[in-house]
Amino acid sequence: MEIGILSTSGGKQLATLTVDPNSTLKELKTQIHRLKSHLYPDRQEFRQEPRGKGLDESKTVAALGLKNHSKLYLKDLGPQVAWKTVFLTEYAGPLFVYAWIYQRPWLFYGEGAANQPMSQVAHIAAYCWVIHYTKRILETLFVHRFSHATMPVRNLFRNCAYYWIFAAYVAYHVNHPLYTAPCQMQSYIALGFWTICELGNFSIHWALRNLRPPGSKERRIPRPTKDPLTLMFNLVSCPNYTYEVGGWVAFTIMTQCLPAGLFAFAGFYQMAVWAIGKHRAYKKDFKDYPRGRKAIIPFVF
């Protein structure tokens, strides 16, 4: 049977493929790649309508109800980059930027700033920052299993700008010679809360890793494991985001630094958007999904 492939922009005919009813969309992508070398499979997205939802590449032609001379729309997603590369680049930047500014280079603070005394809180904040991003890098290398292999390369520059600029903004203020730290009690309590959130975030990531078999895109309902920190799954759909936000709130309280608070708020806003989307997807895909769960904030939303 023959399937016509049209562009989502303008409806231009791109190709006519000869396929078997049991052919998957992934196999169709390979055929497209042979015809148009710049359209490698990760760059392609099939739709049944020009503005419709992207189709799962594991679906077969027959499963989509396509018949001889049916049409599919192809969206060019643009140049792609591996998710792992994106994460490693976004996380390595803040780690090194903060560590560099922590040394009070003359470029930021002028000559002699490095020899002035630094508060204990500034030292603790630097250790926390480096530990957090080192953890993220190690999780990217050894823990995370990505459901999508790539993302548009343009997002790499946007994401790196967000993380790197905020890292410099926060580091500049916390490590400034004129920085005034809060009382030790406040900082130590916040440090304890930060530690719990970091451990909780890792526990959730490990649980999610074990939820998805290697090399698959299988979706299951995430549930608590024997690790007590995963009990947060009983309250929210995305406890990794809950712990992440909690960690940055704790960092803000520990340093009593406005730029850190702005970073925490910006991160919370974006993670809330992601969490709400995932929460809705869980409820749509699983009829038996726990009704009492919220998206990111327990008992709230």
N, C-alpha and C positions, 0 to 999 in steps of 0.2 A: 504494500500500500504506500501511497505518497502523502507526505505531509508538507504543507507550505510553511516556510518560516519567514515571518514579517518583522520588521523593526517596530519597536514600541513608539518611536518618534517618527511620525509621518506615514507609517504603514508600508514603507518600502519593502518589496520582496527581496529577501536576502539569499534564500536558497530553497530548493525543493529536495526533500530527503526521501529516500526509499527505505522504509522501515518495516519491521515485523511488529505485530500487535503486542508481543511480549517484550519489545525493546523498552528499556528504561530511558528516562530523560537524560541520565548521565551518559548513556551510549549515544544519544542524539547530540549531546554537547561535544563528544569526541568527533563525530562526523562534521559538525560545524567547524571545529578546530582544523580539520584536514582541509576544508575548503577555504577558510579564512584564518591564516596562521596567527594573526594578532588576537583573535578571540579564543584564548585558551579557556578551558572549562571553568576555572574559578572566576573568570570575568563575565560569564554568561548567567542570565536568569530568565527562565521560561515563564510565560504567563498565558492564560487563556483569553485575557482581555488586555488592551494596551495599558490601562491603569489598574489592572487587577493585582491580586496578591501573587507573589512569587511561588512557583510550584516546587514541591519536594522532588529532587532529582532521582529519588529511588522509585517514584511512581512509574508505572508502565503506560504505554500508549493506550492500551485497552482499558486500564483502570480509569483513565481520564475521559473515557467515552469518545475518543477520537476515531474517526473513520477515514476511508480513502478520500483524499483531497481536503481533509480538514486543515485548519490553520492554527499555528502557535505563534505567539509573539515573543520576540527575544529582546531583552534589555541588556545593553552593554554597560556593565558596572564600572568600567574604566580600569586603569592599571591597578593591580592588587599587590598587597604585601602580606606576608604571613602574620597571623595574630601573635605568635610567639615573638617575632621580631619587633612588633609594635610594643608589646608589653616590656620587653627587655630595654628598648630604647627609652620609653617613657619613664621607667623606674630607675634606670642607671643615671639619668640626668639629674633628678632631684637629690639622689644620694651624693653625687660628686659636687654639685653646686653648693649644697648645704655644708658639706665637709670643707669645701674651699673657703666659704665665707666665715665659717666657724674660726678659721685661723686669722681672721681680721686682716685681710690683705689691704695694702695701702690704697689700692684702686678704689675701695669703698669707703675706707675710714681715714685715710691719710697716714703719713709717717708717724710711727711711734704707737699706734693704736694697739698693735699686737702685744706690747709690753705692759699695757694697763691691766689691772685686775679684772677678772671675770667672775660673775656670780656662779654659785654651785648649780643653780637652776639652769643656767645657760649650758653648763656642761652636761647635765642630765638630759636636757632637751635635745642636744646634739646626739647623744647616745641613742635616745629613743627614735629620733628621726632615722639614723643610720640603720638601726636594728629593723625598723619597720620596712624600709625599702630593700634591705638585704633579704628579708623574709619574702617580700613580694617577688624578687628576682628568683629566689630558690623555688618558690611555689610555681612560678612560670616554667622553670626548667624541669621540675620533678613531680609536681602535683596536678596542675590543671590539665584537663582534657577538653579540648575545644570542639564544640559542635560545628563550627565553621572554620575552614582552613585559613581563609584570608579575609581582609577588609580593604576598602579603597585606600590607595596610598595617600590621597589627600588628607585622610583622617590622621595619618601619622604626624603631620606637621601641626595640625590643630591640637591633638592630644599632648604632644611634646611641649608646645607653647604653654598650654594650661599648667602642666606639672612643673616645668622648669622655671617659668616666671613666678609662680606662687612660691616655689622653693626659695628663690632668691629674695622675694618680698618678705617672707617669714624669717628667713635666716638673717637678713640685714637688721631687722628690728631686735630679735632675741639676742643677737651677738654684739649689738651696738655698745660701745663703752658707756653710754648714758642710760642703758636699759636698767630699769628698776624691777627686781624680782619680787613676787609676793612672799608671804611668810612661809617658812619651811613646812609647817603643818599642812597648809593648803596644797603645797606642791607634792608632798609625800602621799597624801590621800589620793590626789589626782593620779600620781604615778602608779599607785596600787590598782586603781580603776583601769588605767591604760593597759597595765600588764594583763589583767583579766580579759579585756577586750581583744588584745592581740592574740592571746591563747584561744579565745573563743572563735575568732575569725579563722585561725588555722584549723581548729577542730571542725568547723563547718566546711571548709574547703576540702579537708580530708574525707569527710563523710560524703560530699558531693562527688568526689573522685571515685569512691567505691560504689557509688550509685549507678554509674554508667560504665558498662563493659568497655575495654580498650577497643578503639577503632569503630565504635558504634555511635549512633545518634539516638539510641533508645532513651525514652523519657519515663521516669518513674516518680511516684510521690515521695519526696524526701521526708524521712522520719528520724527521730532521735536514735542514736546508737548508745552503746554503753558509756560513752564519754558524757559526763553530766553537763558539759557546756553545750552539747547539742540539743538539750531540752528546749532551747529557744525555738526549735522547729515546731513545738506545740503551740507557739504563740504567733509566729510570723512565717511567711513564705520565703523570705530572703534574710535569714539571720546573719549571713555573712555581711550584708550591708548594715544591719543593725549594729553589729560589733564594730564595723569599720567607722561608722558615724560616732559611736560611743568612744572609740579610741581618740578621734580627733577632738571631740568635746573635752575629753580628759586632758589632752595635750594643751588645749586652749586655757583650761582652768589652771593647769600646772604652770604655764608660762605667763598667764594673765596678759596675753598679747593680742591686740585687735586683729592684725593680719592673720594670725592663726585662726581666730574666730571666723573671719571672712572665708578662709580656705575650708573650714569645717562646714560652713553654711552652703558654700557653692557645691561641695561634695555631697552634702545631704540632699540638696535639690535634685542633682542629677541621679543619685542612687534611688531617690524616691520615685522618680519617673520610671527608671528601670524596674524597680520592685513592683510598682503598680501594674506595669505591663506583664511581668512574669506571673504575678498573682492572678490576673485575669486569664492568662493562658492556661495556668494550672486548673482553674475552675472550669474552663471550657473543655479541656482535654480529659479531665478525670471526673466522672460523675460522683465518685465517692470521696472527693477531696474534702478534708476536714473543714467544716463550715465556720468554726470559731477562729480560724487563723486570720490575721490581718496581713498587710503587705510588708511593712517595715517597722512600724512602731507598735508594740504590743498594746492591745485594747483600744487603739486610736484609728490607724488606717494602715 
